[in-house]
Amino acid sequence: MHDFQFIVNGKLNKYTRWEDIPEEFDHIIKFVFDLPPEPHTQEDHDEIHKMEKKFNELMEKENARSNIHRSS
């Protein structure tokens, strides 16, 4: 099961689907996704890549938000 934890409006929120993560959040606390068992199919590799891409997008959002708060 996926385990995503984010601080949203100062409160810890837990999600099991990345689609449920809100567009705006304060901080990423945990982003753990299940890897399919080996050997991996092309579909498995595509899913892993999608999760890595999503994590990187979320990190960019968090960094941008942190930079805005620091400059205020």
Biopython code that builds the backbone (N, CA, C, O; Angstrom):
import numpy as np
from Bio.PDB.StructureBuilder import StructureBuilder

atoms = [
    (1, "MET", "N", (0.848, -1.179, 0.000)),
    (1, "MET", "CA", (0.000, 0.000, 0.000)),
    (1, "MET", "C", (0.893, 1.243, 0.000)),
    (1, "MET", "O", (1.923, 1.284, 0.673)),
    (2, "HIS", "N", (0.483, 2.237, -0.756)),
    (2, "HIS", "CA", (1.209, 3.493, -0.777)),
    (2, "HIS", "C", (0.981, 4.226, 0.546)),
    (2, "HIS", "O", (-0.075, 4.104, 1.166)),
    (3, "ASP", "N", (1.983, 4.982, 0.960)),
    (3, "ASP", "CA", (1.896, 5.739, 2.211)),
    (3, "ASP", "C", (2.440, 7.135, 1.963)),
    (3, "ASP", "O", (3.651, 7.340, 1.896)),
    (4, "PHE", "N", (1.526, 8.096, 1.827)),
    (4, "PHE", "CA", (1.900, 9.479, 1.584)),
    (4, "PHE", "C", (1.421, 10.317, 2.768)),
    (4, "PHE", "O", (0.256, 10.245, 3.159)),
    (5, "GLN", "N", (2.323, 11.105, 3.329)),
    (5, "GLN", "CA", (1.962, 11.965, 4.448)),
    (5, "GLN", "C", (2.419, 13.393, 4.147)),
    (5, "GLN", "O", (3.566, 13.632, 3.768)),
    (6, "PHE", "N", (1.494, 14.328, 4.325)),
    (6, "PHE", "CA", (1.751, 15.722, 4.013)),
    (6, "PHE", "C", (1.200, 16.608, 5.121)),
    (6, "PHE", "O", (0.182, 16.294, 5.738)),
    (7, "ILE", "N", (1.881, 17.708, 5.362)),
    (7, "ILE", "CA", (1.332, 18.740, 6.233)),
    (7, "ILE", "C", (0.521, 19.669, 5.341)),
    (7, "ILE", "O", (1.045, 20.249, 4.390)),
    (8, "VAL", "N", (-0.763, 19.804, 5.659)),
    (8, "VAL", "CA", (-1.669, 20.671, 4.916)),
    (8, "VAL", "C", (-2.341, 21.584, 5.925)),
    (8, "VAL", "O", (-3.021, 21.123, 6.842)),
    (9, "ASN", "N", (-2.144, 22.887, 5.749)),
    (9, "ASN", "CA", (-2.707, 23.867, 6.695)),
    (9, "ASN", "C", (-2.322, 23.547, 8.133)),
    (9, "ASN", "O", (-3.137, 23.668, 9.047)),
    (10, "GLY", "N", (-1.068, 23.139, 8.323)),
    (10, "GLY", "CA", (-0.544, 22.888, 9.657)),
    (10, "GLY", "C", (-0.916, 21.548, 10.270)),
    (10, "GLY", "O", (-0.545, 21.273, 11.411)),
    (11, "LYS", "N", (-1.641, 20.707, 9.539)),
    (11, "LYS", "CA", (-2.062, 19.413, 10.080)),
    (11, "LYS", "C", (-1.525, 18.273, 9.223)),
    (11, "LYS", "O", (-1.435, 18.390, 8.001)),
    (12, "LEU", "N", (-1.169, 17.169, 9.878)),
    (12, "LEU", "CA", (-0.692, 15.986, 9.176)),
    (12, "LEU", "C", (-1.864, 15.260, 8.530)),
    (12, "LEU", "O", (-2.851, 14.937, 9.192)),
    (13, "ASN", "N", (-1.743, 15.006, 7.228)),
    (13, "ASN", "CA", (-2.760, 14.275, 6.481)),
    (13, "ASN", "C", (-2.102, 13.076, 5.828)),
    (13, "ASN", "O", (-0.982, 13.165, 5.326)),
    (14, "LYS", "N", (-2.807, 11.951, 5.837)),
    (14, "LYS", "CA", (-2.279, 10.716, 5.263)),
    (14, "LYS", "C", (-3.137, 10.308, 4.074)),
    (14, "LYS", "O", (-4.362, 10.431, 4.094)),
    (15, "TYR", "N", (-2.459, 9.816, 3.035)),
    (15, "TYR", "CA", (-3.133, 9.403, 1.813)),
    (15, "TYR", "C", (-2.576, 8.058, 1.368)),
    (15, "TYR", "O", (-1.417, 7.740, 1.630)),
    (16, "THR", "N", (-3.402, 7.279, 0.698)),
    (16, "THR", "CA", (-2.940, 6.026, 0.123)),
    (16, "THR", "C", (-2.976, 6.069, -1.401)),
    (16, "THR", "O", (-2.491, 5.149, -2.059)),
    (17, "ARG", "N", (-3.545, 7.125, -1.961)),
    (17, "ARG", "CA", (-3.576, 7.319, -3.414)),
    (17, "ARG", "C", (-2.942, 8.663, -3.744)),
    (17, "ARG", "O", (-3.319, 9.682, -3.165)),
    (18, "TRP", "N", (-1.996, 8.678, -4.654)),
    (18, "TRP", "CA", (-1.336, 9.944, -4.970)),
    (18, "TRP", "C", (-2.316, 10.937, -5.575)),
    (18, "TRP", "O", (-2.108, 12.146, -5.475)),
    (19, "GLU", "N", (-3.389, 10.441, -6.205)),
    (19, "GLU", "CA", (-4.395, 11.329, -6.789)),
    (19, "GLU", "C", (-5.127, 12.147, -5.722)),
    (19, "GLU", "O", (-5.710, 13.183, -6.039)),
    (20, "ASP", "N", (-5.106, 11.703, -4.475)),
    (20, "ASP", "CA", (-5.804, 12.397, -3.393)),
    (20, "ASP", "C", (-4.969, 13.498, -2.751)),
    (20, "ASP", "O", (-5.487, 14.280, -1.954)),
    (21, "ILE", "N", (-3.695, 13.566, -3.086)),
    (21, "ILE", "CA", (-2.826, 14.599, -2.508)),
    (21, "ILE", "C", (-3.288, 15.956, -3.024)),
    (21, "ILE", "O", (-3.425, 16.137, -4.234)),
    (22, "PRO", "N", (-3.531, 16.913, -2.131)),
    (22, "PRO", "CA", (-4.034, 18.215, -2.587)),
    (22, "PRO", "C", (-2.987, 18.990, -3.385)),
    (22, "PRO", "O", (-1.785, 18.762, -3.251)),
    (23, "GLU", "N", (-3.468, 19.902, -4.210)),
    (23, "GLU", "CA", (-2.576, 20.741, -5.014)),
    (23, "GLU", "C", (-1.705, 21.637, -4.133)),
    (23, "GLU", "O", (-0.543, 21.888, -4.452)),
    (24, "GLU", "N", (-2.262, 22.110, -3.040)),
    (24, "GLU", "CA", (-1.517, 22.985, -2.139)),
    (24, "GLU", "C", (-1.298, 22.272, -0.811)),
    (24, "GLU", "O", (-2.224, 21.709, -0.227)),
    (25, "PHE", "N", (-0.056, 22.307, -0.351)),
    (25, "PHE", "CA", (0.317, 21.671, 0.907)),
    (25, "PHE", "C", (1.515, 22.422, 1.463)),
    (25, "PHE", "O", (2.173, 23.181, 0.753)),
    (26, "ASP", "N", (1.790, 22.199, 2.750)),
    (26, "ASP", "CA", (2.909, 22.888, 3.394)),
    (26, "ASP", "C", (4.213, 22.111, 3.219)),
    (26, "ASP", "O", (5.225, 22.671, 2.799)),
    (27, "HIS", "N", (4.181, 20.825, 3.541)),
    (27, "HIS", "CA", (5.402, 20.017, 3.506)),
    (27, "HIS", "C", (5.094, 18.565, 3.185)),
    (27, "HIS", "O", (4.038, 18.045, 3.545)),
    (28, "ILE", "N", (6.028, 17.921, 2.503)),
    (28, "ILE", "CA", (5.978, 16.485, 2.293)),
    (28, "ILE", "C", (6.664, 15.838, 3.494)),
    (28, "ILE", "O", (7.801, 16.177, 3.820)),
    (29, "ILE", "N", (5.987, 14.926, 4.136)),
    (29, "ILE", "CA", (6.565, 14.211, 5.267)),
    (29, "ILE", "C", (7.016, 12.818, 4.834)),
    (29, "ILE", "O", (8.099, 12.361, 5.198)),
    (30, "LYS", "N", (6.183, 12.164, 4.064)),
    (30, "LYS", "CA", (6.494, 10.791, 3.650)),
    (30, "LYS", "C", (5.887, 10.537, 2.274)),
    (30, "LYS", "O", (4.740, 10.900, 2.014)),
    (31, "PHE", "N", (6.671, 9.911, 1.397)),
    (31, "PHE", "CA", (6.184, 9.548, 0.066)),
    (31, "PHE", "C", (6.746, 8.174, -0.256)),
    (31, "PHE", "O", (7.825, 8.045, -0.834)),
    (32, "VAL", "N", (5.992, 7.149, 0.129)),
    (32, "VAL", "CA", (6.440, 5.765, -0.052)),
    (32, "VAL", "C", (5.419, 5.065, -0.938)),
    (32, "VAL", "O", (4.226, 5.040, -0.635)),
    (33, "PHE", "N", (5.901, 4.504, -2.027)),
    (33, "PHE", "CA", (5.007, 3.743, -2.889)),
    (33, "PHE", "C", (5.534, 2.325, -3.027)),
    (33, "PHE", "O", (6.739, 2.077, -2.995)),
    (34, "ASP", "N", (4.603, 1.414, -3.179)),
    (34, "ASP", "CA", (4.954, 0.002, -3.293)),
    (34, "ASP", "C", (5.577, -0.280, -4.647)),
    (34, "ASP", "O", (5.066, 0.133, -5.688)),
    (35, "LEU", "N", (6.682, -0.984, -4.609)),
    (35, "LEU", "CA", (7.287, -1.461, -5.843)),
    (35, "LEU", "C", (6.672, -2.811, -6.187)),
    (35, "LEU", "O", (6.512, -3.662, -5.312)),
    (36, "PRO", "N", (6.333, -3.009, -7.436)),
    (36, "PRO", "CA", (5.825, -4.324, -7.814)),
    (36, "PRO", "C", (6.926, -5.379, -7.690)),
    (36, "PRO", "O", (8.108, -5.053, -7.800)),
    (37, "PRO", "N", (6.558, -6.603, -7.469)),
    (37, "PRO", "CA", (7.580, -7.652, -7.331)),
    (37, "PRO", "C", (8.329, -7.869, -8.652)),
    (37, "PRO", "O", (7.789, -7.674, -9.740)),
    (38, "GLU", "N", (9.569, -8.272, -8.512)),
    (38, "GLU", "CA", (10.381, -8.569, -9.703)),
    (38, "GLU", "C", (10.004, -9.944, -10.238)),
    (38, "GLU", "O", (9.498, -10.762, -9.471)),
    (39, "PRO", "N", (10.217, -10.226, -11.470)),
    (39, "PRO", "CA", (10.776, -9.326, -12.482)),
    (39, "PRO", "C", (9.732, -8.289, -12.909)),
    (39, "PRO", "O", (8.540, -8.587, -12.985)),
    (40, "HIS", "N", (10.191, -7.092, -13.181)),
    (40, "HIS", "CA", (9.301, -6.001, -13.560)),
    (40, "HIS", "C", (8.969, -6.064, -15.038)),
    (40, "HIS", "O", (9.825, -6.300, -15.890)),
    (41, "THR", "N", (7.712, -5.845, -15.303)),
    (41, "THR", "CA", (7.249, -5.728, -16.687)),
    (41, "THR", "C", (7.453, -4.283, -17.138)),
    (41, "THR", "O", (7.799, -3.422, -16.329)),
    (42, "GLN", "N", (7.244, -4.022, -18.404)),
    (42, "GLN", "CA", (7.326, -2.645, -18.888)),
    (42, "GLN", "C", (6.273, -1.785, -18.198)),
    (42, "GLN", "O", (6.529, -0.625, -17.875)),
    (43, "GLU", "N", (5.100, -2.347, -17.975)),
    (43, "GLU", "CA", (4.029, -1.620, -17.268)),
    (43, "GLU", "C", (4.477, -1.257, -15.850)),
    (43, "GLU", "O", (4.211, -0.150, -15.381)),
    (44, "ASP", "N", (5.153, -2.178, -15.171)),
    (44, "ASP", "CA", (5.684, -1.900, -13.830)),
    (44, "ASP", "C", (6.687, -0.747, -13.882)),
    (44, "ASP", "O", (6.644, 0.158, -13.049)),
    (45, "HIS", "N", (7.587, -0.787, -14.860)),
    (45, "HIS", "CA", (8.580, 0.287, -15.002)),
    (45, "HIS", "C", (7.901, 1.626, -15.281)),
    (45, "HIS", "O", (8.326, 2.659, -14.764)),
    (46, "ASP", "N", (6.868, 1.610, -16.080)),
    (46, "ASP", "CA", (6.127, 2.838, -16.375)),
    (46, "ASP", "C", (5.485, 3.400, -15.108)),
    (46, "ASP", "O", (5.503, 4.610, -14.883)),
    (47, "GLU", "N", (4.921, 2.523, -14.285)),
    (47, "GLU", "CA", (4.293, 2.951, -13.026)),
    (47, "GLU", "C", (5.332, 3.508, -12.051)),
    (47, "GLU", "O", (5.093, 4.525, -11.400)),
    (48, "ILE", "N", (6.468, 2.852, -11.951)),
    (48, "ILE", "CA", (7.547, 3.337, -11.075)),
    (48, "ILE", "C", (8.008, 4.710, -11.539)),
    (48, "ILE", "O", (8.186, 5.619, -10.728)),
    (49, "HIS", "N", (8.199, 4.857, -12.837)),
    (49, "HIS", "CA", (8.629, 6.146, -13.389)),
    (49, "HIS", "C", (7.598, 7.235, -13.110)),
    (49, "HIS", "O", (7.957, 8.368, -12.789)),
    (50, "LYS", "N", (6.310, 6.890, -13.234)),
    (50, "LYS", "CA", (5.237, 7.852, -12.971)),
    (50, "LYS", "C", (5.286, 8.326, -11.510)),
    (50, "LYS", "O", (5.110, 9.514, -11.238)),
    (51, "MET", "N", (5.523, 7.408, -10.581)),
    (51, "MET", "CA", (5.583, 7.781, -9.168)),
    (51, "MET", "C", (6.806, 8.647, -8.880)),
    (51, "MET", "O", (6.718, 9.602, -8.108)),
    (52, "GLU", "N", (7.941, 8.325, -9.488)),
    (52, "GLU", "CA", (9.135, 9.150, -9.310)),
    (52, "GLU", "C", (8.907, 10.551, -9.868)),
    (52, "GLU", "O", (9.308, 11.541, -9.255)),
    (53, "LYS", "N", (8.273, 10.631, -11.015)),
    (53, "LYS", "CA", (7.971, 11.931, -11.625)),
    (53, "LYS", "C", (7.031, 12.735, -10.730)),
    (53, "LYS", "O", (7.238, 13.931, -10.524)),
    (54, "LYS", "N", (6.011, 12.087, -10.205)),
    (54, "LYS", "CA", (5.058, 12.762, -9.314)),
    (54, "LYS", "C", (5.776, 13.283, -8.069)),
    (54, "LYS", "O", (5.527, 14.409, -7.637)),
    (55, "PHE", "N", (6.659, 12.477, -7.493)),
    (55, "PHE", "CA", (7.411, 12.910, -6.317)),
    (55, "PHE", "C", (8.254, 14.143, -6.647)),
    (55, "PHE", "O", (8.283, 15.098, -5.871)),
    (56, "ASN", "N", (8.927, 14.130, -7.775)),
    (56, "ASN", "CA", (9.746, 15.280, -8.164)),
    (56, "ASN", "C", (8.903, 16.530, -8.370)),
    (56, "ASN", "O", (9.320, 17.625, -7.994)),
    (57, "GLU", "N", (7.729, 16.380, -8.960)),
    (57, "GLU", "CA", (6.820, 17.521, -9.132)),
    (57, "GLU", "C", (6.391, 18.082, -7.772)),
    (57, "GLU", "O", (6.351, 19.297, -7.575)),
    (58, "LEU", "N", (6.077, 17.190, -6.848)),
    (58, "LEU", "CA", (5.661, 17.633, -5.515)),
    (58, "LEU", "C", (6.812, 18.324, -4.774)),
    (58, "LEU", "O", (6.599, 19.308, -4.064)),
    (59, "MET", "N", (8.027, 17.801, -4.945)),
    (59, "MET", "CA", (9.198, 18.437, -4.313)),
    (59, "MET", "C", (9.407, 19.839, -4.876)),
    (59, "MET", "O", (9.733, 20.761, -4.129)),
    (60, "GLU", "N", (9.228, 20.009, -6.165)),
    (60, "GLU", "CA", (9.352, 21.332, -6.772)),
    (60, "GLU", "C", (8.323, 22.292, -6.194)),
    (60, "GLU", "O", (8.642, 23.444, -5.901)),
    (61, "LYS", "N", (7.089, 21.823, -6.029)),
    (61, "LYS", "CA", (6.046, 22.655, -5.419)),
    (61, "LYS", "C", (6.423, 23.048, -3.995)),
    (61, "LYS", "O", (6.287, 24.208, -3.604)),
    (62, "GLU", "N", (6.900, 22.067, -3.222)),
    (62, "GLU", "CA", (7.272, 22.352, -1.835)),
    (62, "GLU", "C", (8.414, 23.361, -1.798)),
    (62, "GLU", "O", (8.379, 24.300, -1.004)),
    (63, "ASN", "N", (9.424, 23.181, -2.645)),
    (63, "ASN", "CA", (10.555, 24.113, -2.673)),
    (63, "ASN", "C", (10.121, 25.504, -3.093)),
    (63, "ASN", "O", (10.578, 26.489, -2.514)),
    (64, "ALA", "N", (9.256, 25.607, -4.080)),
    (64, "ALA", "CA", (8.759, 26.909, -4.528)),
    (64, "ALA", "C", (7.990, 27.591, -3.401)),
    (64, "ALA", "O", (8.139, 28.791, -3.174)),
    (65, "ARG", "N", (7.172, 26.821, -2.703)),
    (65, "ARG", "CA", (6.384, 27.390, -1.590)),
    (65, "ARG", "C", (7.316, 27.855, -0.465)),
    (65, "ARG", "O", (7.104, 28.917, 0.121)),
    (66, "SER", "N", (8.343, 27.062, -0.167)),
    (66, "SER", "CA", (9.292, 27.447, 0.878)),
    (66, "SER", "C", (10.042, 28.723, 0.503)),
    (66, "SER", "O", (10.274, 29.585, 1.352)),
    (67, "ASN", "N", (10.417, 28.840, -0.761)),
    (67, "ASN", "CA", (11.112, 30.042, -1.220)),
    (67, "ASN", "C", (10.234, 31.276, -1.122)),
    (67, "ASN", "O", (10.726, 32.352, -0.781)),
    (68, "ILE", "N", (8.952, 31.146, -1.412)),
    (68, "ILE", "CA", (8.015, 32.270, -1.285)),
    (68, "ILE", "C", (7.937, 32.714, 0.159)),
    (68, "ILE", "O", (7.974, 33.912, 0.438)),
    (69, "HIS", "N", (7.827, 31.762, 1.091)),
    (69, "HIS", "CA", (7.724, 32.108, 2.508)),
    (69, "HIS", "C", (8.990, 32.737, 3.048)),
    (69, "HIS", "O", (8.927, 33.617, 3.906)),
    (70, "ARG", "N", (10.151, 32.295, 2.554)),
    (70, "ARG", "CA", (11.419, 32.864, 3.015)),
    (70, "ARG", "C", (11.608, 34.297, 2.562)),
    (70, "ARG", "O", (12.202, 35.109, 3.272)),
    (71, "SER", "N", (11.096, 34.608, 1.364)),
    (71, "SER", "CA", (11.302, 35.957, 0.830)),
    (71, "SER", "C", (10.265, 36.950, 1.353)),
    (71, "SER", "O", (10.388, 38.153, 1.125)),
    (72, "SER", "N", (9.246, 36.449, 2.054)),
    (72, "SER", "CA", (8.197, 37.341, 2.585)),
    (72, "SER", "C", (8.663, 38.041, 3.849)),
    (72, "SER", "O", (7.915, 38.826, 4.431)),
]
sb = StructureBuilder()
sb.init_structure("model")
sb.init_model(0)
sb.init_chain("A")
sb.init_seg("    ")
for serial, (resi, resn, name, xyz) in enumerate(atoms, 1):
    if name == "N":
        sb.init_residue(resn, " ", resi, " ")
    sb.init_atom(name, np.array(xyz, "f"), 0.0, 1.0, " ", f" {name:<3s}", serial, name[0])
structure = sb.get_structure()
